[in-house]
Amino acid sequence: MSKKETTNSKEVRNQNYEAKKMNTSENLKKKKDKDLPWWVELLFVQVGLPDKLLIKILKAKKTSKDFIKNDIKSLIKFLFVIAALAYFYPVIKHAKSKLDCEAIAKNYIIKNKNTLGINNREIKMLSSNFCYGGEEIYEIENLKN
């Protein structure tokens, strides 16, 4: 009776092994039957880019996914800072250009106009007025050489 039990257990083992073997072969077929992504098909099959580049791209894709999963808070903070800078950049640029215009206009007034009776604050006011479209600068007499 022990002989029958041993042969039955061997048969069961063989059947289990064959079932597992069939499952793995089916899984391999499923993996092989998957279509390539369109960008792989286009760049590496049709155009003929080297396979080393594909390996590097896939590694970079994997590491970037891991980085996003692990460091999502720092990534959100970084994107917030970039968005804030992008939002305020036009305001800062406009203010800088206006300050530059006022400095140039002030230097022009001092060099080319008669500023004996005008103090420094009034020159600054006239230069900002000129930069914003005012014409009071033309009322000051030119220096006569």
Secondary structure, 3 states (H helix, E strand, C coil): CHHHHHHHHHHHHHHHHHHHHHHHHHHHHHHHHCCCCHHHHHHHHHHCCCHHHHHHHHHHHHHHHHHHHHCHHHHHHHHHHHHHHHHHHHHHHHHHHHHHHHHHHHHHHHHHECCCCCCHHHHHHHHHHHHCCCCHHHHCCECCC
